[in-house]
């Protein structure tokens, strides 16, 4: 049997594709919501960056992680998402 003819591989890859698409959709939705928050903060003279909220988010996600993603993986994911959000919103 070749990899190209393996129904199990095809089924699993299709599910991975669905999850990857959901990740992109979730990040896009997060960007839209954070942009809304930034607009509100700018309109009301509030600081855009909230280190306390960022620290809370990291702790919250670490505590709510049921695995198999490691604690280090959660931390790296948080850093990536926060950095990406800041970069994307700075482009606007």
Secondary structure, DSSP 8 states (H G I E B T S, - for coil): --GGG-HHHHHHHHHHHHHHHHHHHHHHHHHHHHHHHHHHHHHTT--S--HHHHHHHHHHHHHH--SSS-HHHHHHHHHHHHHHHHHHHHT-
